[in-house]
Amino acid sequence: MPVDSNTSYQSPTDRVEAWVDAATLHIRFNNPARHNALSVDMWQAIPPLLTQAEKDDAIRLVAFSGAGEKAFVSGADISQFEDMRAAREAVTFYEAMAEEALMSIYHCAKPTLAAIRGYCIGGGVNVAISCDIRIAADDAVFAIPAARLGLGYRYSALKNLVDLIGVGAAKDLFFTARRINAQEAKSLGLVSRIAPPAALEALLAEYTDAIAANAPLTVHAGKRIIAEILKPSPDLDRELCQTLIRNCFESEDYAEGRRAFMEKRKPVFKGK
């Protein structure tokens, strides 16, 4: 198991909360008056927190959630649209800021998970599909309403959606802007598992405990190799994949895993 984190995680805004529990950095969107709609300061809070987590050997997982019982994230804070998206320069700034936040999640070296309850709309879906894993309460509601607002939708968000649920399902959700429940989201592959609202915390604990107990070098290598698999064939870095695999086999953790298996005990991985 990892040692306790010695890193202090301080969010730059009260509308994003950050704390460490065992080997997990929790990031919670805290704008319940607006159903956790993402304001500018909330977008900007994400990259520096993830940068810290990547440097912290004690952190094995970053888990995102929403404050309260109504929403994970209900979208972008449209009260800021007139100021932030009305003019060409403002659009450019806003889109670059949101893209940086989402890509910081997508490219985070540590595994990321979205624990979703209630509304997961627009920008909330983008945050969720930027994560590696998505779990949801069975009261969750998902939608991508861009077509109802006349917004241009960024390439990276649509690519993530297509990669996750396929072309047909992505077109269905995007063209209609319809809302779907947690059961349909699971059937599409948008979320991995669902649970009653009262059991979502226990389901999250399954993931935090399991990932904390597993070999971090192997998890890291798997995440990097999957990212290579998703690239177009000419851009695939096979040498990197082989290096990542070799590093696992040459690690102290691999030796510990073999010993633990032979001794019929749980391994104690150190990420070395």
Order of alpha helices (4+ residues) and beta strands (2+ residues): beta-beta-alpha-beta-beta-alpha-alpha-beta-beta-alpha-beta-beta-alpha-alpha-alpha-beta-alpha-beta-alpha-alpha-alpha-alpha
